[in-house]
Amino acid sequence: MDPSVALLIGAGILIIGFIADMVHDKFGIPDILVLIFLGALFGPILQILPREPLITLAPYFAALTLAIVLFEAGISFPSSRGLSEAPRALLYAFFTISFSTLFTALALMIILNLSPLKAALLGVTVGGTSSAVIIPLVSRMKVSNFARNMLTFESVLTDGLVIVVAMLLLRLIVLPGSAITPEMISREIIGALVISAIVGVAAAFLVAKLIPSIHGRVYGDILILGLLIFVYAASEQVGGSGALTAFILGIALRNITLLSSWGAALKGSHEPGVREAEAGSGSRPLSLGWYSKRFYAQLSFLMRTYFFAFLGMIFYAPNLTMCLIGFFLTALLIFARAISTTIICFRTDASEIDRFSMSFLCARGLSAAVLASILTTYNLSLSGIAEQLITQVIIYTSVISAAAAYVTGSTRFRRIFS
């Protein structure tokens, strides 16, 4: 393809993405649908952009988008109450993945006659929601802080958990002699959570120490961006979840003054006078300034815009049978999510609109796309089926989530629930 044509398409997507964002703010029309359609227009419809090269880029594009979007979500996250709801969100993520995997695996075993392991692998792949889709949607929705925190934390957690579990199942399929027990799976998951938390918080203190040195420098935020990508990759290499680490890094950096005061309090409880001395020393680390947050908000918008268009570009036009299976799997995923929402909202003050939002904001995205591309590299017998079904589920659930976000903002809809 002529590079100038690619640049024209890229510029057009970005300009229309900005206009779609303005239209969304003014009229509530989902910008996601516009961007997905644009991607499909230039991809499978007009076939201007070839699909196969895009699929090979999916893991790299997905990782970069995850790192930036989740870091920006972290530094913008009102964590005063949200952190206290993290355990419930972890339980929510566990229920969502478990029920989604169970229902999807059973359906694929019956419909496509897949083995239990392969069916479970596909079920896990589409078992978690995408933070890159959910977070931008929920940030503009009129829902309670409880629902917003649940959806945000759950999408971030599932981004990492589905990859950990799917890679374990893939190892079992590729290496049949290896033994994977429930203890191993739980150990891997807990280990990923702990490692992500340690790396994220430690990196936040490092970045905070650097902020006074780079304050006022033109390219200071670029250095932080480089450190963010480095921390994301390093966390993945040592067994953590890069997605979760990026989010924790953002939250910790936003609340670095509070975290440092907790550390000083713990240290001062053992060493009298230390806390007061440190409090007056002016050596506490600093958080990011407003200009840095604006920079990462713009960068996050850039990555999200191209990601949604990318989803449309990789859409695989299925035959009628596979299309019906894709719709059926999407319905099962929503049903599984509704069960998880009912359980997690038990004895809470969540409204009916909150429950509706938590049930129908079901978008799959980055993690599923990454795993789909990984499956194709292993040349498994199910890779062709997986690619079609996963792509369909990503598109269908993104459209349903965008529609649900639009509907919940409707005055008529809210009047019905009230």
C-alpha positions, 0 to 999 in steps of 0.5 A, spaced: 500 500 500 502 507 498 504 510 505 500 516 503 494 512 503 495 509 509 496 516 512 490 519 509 486 513 512 490 514 519 488 521 519 481 520 517 480 516 523 483 520 528 479 526 525 472 522 525 474 520 532 475 527 535 468 529 531 465 522 534 467 524 541 464 531 541 457 528 538 458 523 544 458 528 549 453 532 546 448 527 544 450 521 547 451 517 541 456 512 542 463 513 538 465 506 539 460 504 533 462 509 529 470 507 529 468 500 529 464 501 522 470 506 520 475 500 521 470 495 518 469 500 512 477 500 510 478 493 512 473 487 510 468 491 506 473 495 501 479 491 503 483 497 502 487 495 508 489 487 508 487 483 514 493 478 515 498 483 517 494 487 522 493 480 526 500 479 526 501 486 529 495 485 534 499 483 540 504 489 540 498 494 539 494 491 544 500 491 549 501 498 548 494 500 548 493 497 555 499 500 558 497 507 556 489 506 557 490 503 564 495 508 566 491 514 564 485 510 568 489 509 574 492 517 575 484 519 574 481 514 578 478 516 584 481 511 589 478 514 596 472 509 596 474 505 590 480 501 593 476 499 599 471 495 593 477 492 590 476 485 594 469 485 591 471 487 584 476 481 585 470 476 586 466 479 581 472 478 576 472 471 578 465 469 578 465 473 571 470 468 568 468 462 571 461 462 569 463 465 562 468 459 561 463 454 564 457 456 559 461 457 553 465 451 554 459 447 554 456 450 548 462 449 544 463 442 546 456 440 544 455 444 538 462 444 535 464 437 538 471 440 541 475 437 547 473 439 554 480 443 554 480 446 547 473 448 549 475 451 556 481 455 552 476 458 548 471 460 554 477 463 558 479 467 552 472 470 551 471 470 559 473 477 561 471 484 559 476 489 556 478 495 560 480 499 554 473 499 552 469 499 559 473 504 562 472 510 557 464 508 557 463 507 564 467 514 565 461 518 561 455 514 564 450 516 569 451 510 574 453 510 582 460 510 584 459 503 586 457 500 579 463 505 576 468 502 581 466 495 580 466 495 572 473 499 572 476 494 577 473 488 574 475 489 567 482 491 569 483 484 573 480 480 568 484 483 562 490 480 566 487 473 569 484 471 562 491 471 559 494 467 565 489 462 565 489 461 558 496 460 557 496 455 562 491 451 558 495 452 552 501 449 555 497 443 557 494 442 550 501 443 547 505 439 552 500 434 554 504 430 559 504 437 563 500 437 569 496 443 571 492 442 577 487 447 581 493 449 586 497 451 580 492 455 577 490 459 583 498 459 585 499 463 578 493 467 579 495 469 586 502 470 584 500 475 578 496 479 583 502 480 588 507 481 583 503 486 579 502 490 586 509 490 588 512 492 581 506 497 580 507 500 587 515 500 587 515 503 580 510 509 583 515 511 588 521 511 583 517 515 578 515 520 584 522 521 586 524 523 578 518 528 578 522 533 581 528 532 577 524 532 570 519 538 572 519 543 567 523 539 562 519 539 555 520 531 554 519 529 562 513 526 560 516 522 555 521 519 560 515 517 564 512 514 558 518 510 557 518 507 564 511 505 564 512 501 558 518 498 561 515 496 567 509 493 563 514 489 560 518 487 566 512 485 570 510 480 564 517 477 564 517 476 572 510 473 572 506 479 573 500 482 569 502 488 565 495 490 565 494 490 572 501 493 574 500 499 569 493 500 573 496 500 580 502 504 577 497 510 576 493 509 582 499 509 586 502 515 583 496 519 584 496 517 591 503 517 592 503 522 598 498 518 602 502 512 601 508 515 603 505 518 609 502 511 611 510 509 610 512 514 614 507 513 620 509 505 620 516 507 620 515 513 626 511 508 630 517 504 631 522 510 631 519 516 635 521 522 632 522 520 625 515 521 622 515 529 624 522 529 622 520 527 615 514 531 615 518 537 615 523 535 611 520 536 604 522 530 602 516 526 600 515 524 593 510 528 588 505 526 584 504 528 577 502 535 575 495 537 571 499 538 565 502 530 565 495 528 566 492 532 560 498 529 556 496 522 558 489 523 557 490 525 550 495 519 549 490 515 551 484 518 546 489 517 541 490 509 542 483 508 544 481 511 537 485 507 533 484 501 537 476 501 536 478 502 528 483 496 529 477 492 531 473 493 525 479 492 521 480 485 523 473 483 523 472 476 519 466 475 515 463 469 517 458 464 514 451 463 517 453 458 521 459 461 525 455 467 525 449 464 529 454 461 533 457 467 535 451 470 537 449 465 541 456 465 545 455 472 546 448 471 549 451 466 553 456 471 556 451 476 557 447 471 561 453 469 565 455 476 567 448 477 569 448 471 574 455 474 577 452 481 577 446 478 581 451 475 586 456 481 587 450 486 588 447 481 593 445 486 600 448 492 596 444 499 595 446 498 587 440 500 583 436 497 577 440 501 573 447 499 576 445 492 575 443 493 568 449 497 566 454 491 570 450 486 566 450 489 559 457 492 559 460 486 557 465 488 551 471 483 550 477 486 546 484 487 547 486 480 551 481 476 547 485 479 541 491 478 543 490 470 545 486 469 538 493 472 535 497 467 539 493 461 538 494 462 530 501 462 531 501 455 535 497 452 528 492 448 533 486 445 529 482 450 533 485 456 531 481 458 525 474 457 528 477 461 534 479 466 530 472 467 527 468 466 534 473 471 538 473 476 533 465 476 532 464 476 540 469 482 540 465 486 535 458 484 538 459 485 545 463 492 544 456 494 540 452 491 545 456 495 551 456 501 547 448 501 546 447 499 553 451 505 555 447 510 550 440 507 553 442 508 560 443 515 559 436 516 556 431 520 560 425 515 558 429 509 560 431 511 567 424 513 568 422 506 566 427 503 572 425 509 577 
